Amino acid sequence: MVKEALVVPRENLFKEKYFEGFLPAHEHEFISVILKNFSYCPRGEELENNNNLQQIIPYVWIINQKTKKVFLYKRILSNNSQNKEYVEKRYLNKYSGGIGGHIEKDTEEKSDNPIQTTMLKEMKEEVFMKNYPVAEIIGYIKDDSDSIGKVHFGVIAIAKTLENVFSNDKEGLSSGKFYSVEEVEELFANTNNEIENWTKISWPFVKKYLIWDAAIGN
């Protein structure tokens, strides 16, 4: 059975505002635009090459409020992975701060807000926690600099926790752990490390959020 992904026509999504890079959530209400104009299309090469349709991707950073650290991981395809046909091979072996993926059509469950539903679903699939928090949307990413970015639109969110978090190796996640701001900066500065592009784009804003959150004592 072919999976279907949530998409929005590019002309509808950017009718009132277009941007490149990261846009804070308060600068434009993209969520309402998405929820009013979305449909589902079969995933595959045709969709991946259709610049007229934007695939909406929730991308959740997990922050530990107690330690003031952020969760990073690598995505690999190992013998433990359940999904041996993992399609996003373009992201393999790269460090990422974002938990997420395509919003897929679910005939068994209808949601008024498939974006939030998918954020929770992806966290439950990709990391182990006792209590899964509701993610707070902080901004959006649009990057037309490459073929991947041209057909995807990122909804960037932060999930706060006081717990430790463990990555799910069966979902292809490895080396997942919390890093301090200084450790993330050092990791990103090392040219031997490959970093996901959306992670690089959104990190400065997540960093500001983390520092601000620590400053007010939350």
C-alpha positions, 0 to 999 in steps of 0.5 A: 500500500502506497503511503500518502503525505500531507501537502499544500500547493506552493501558491497557496502556502506562500500567497501572502508571504514567502521567505528563505531560511527560518521565520519565527512563528509570530511573524506569519500564521502558516498553520492556519494556511496549512490546515485550510489548504492541505490534501494528501498525495502518494509518496514517491519520486513523482512527489519528490520532484513536484515543486508545486506541492510543499510537503509539510514536515513537523520538526521537534527539538527536545529540551531538558528544562532541568539541565538546559540541554538539547537532544541530538542524534544520528540517523543510521540504517543498522541491523536493528532497524525495523524499517530496512527500506527507510526512504530518507537515506539522504539524512543518514549519518548526519547529526540532527536536532529534529524529531519528525517526518512526513504527515501521513494519511491515517484512515483509522484516525482523523485529527483536526490538527494533523500537524500536532498529532504527527509531532506526538506520533513521531516522538513516540516512535523515535524516542523513549520517554515516560511522559511525552510533552505537547510541542510548542511551535516556534517557527518555520523553515523554507530552504529552496537551495537544493532539491530536497528543500524545494519540496518540503516546508518545516514546522519547527517546534520545541518539546520541554521535558525534565526526563532523560530521553533515549533514542529508538535504534529500531527506528534508525536513531543512534547516539541520541543524548542531551548536549549543552549549548557549548557541546553543540557548538563544538560538535557543529564546528567540527568539519568531520561531522555532517549536520542536517541542513534544517538543524543548522538553520534552526539551531541559532533560534533554538539556542536563543530559546534555550538561553532565554528559558534558562535566564528566566529560570524555567 
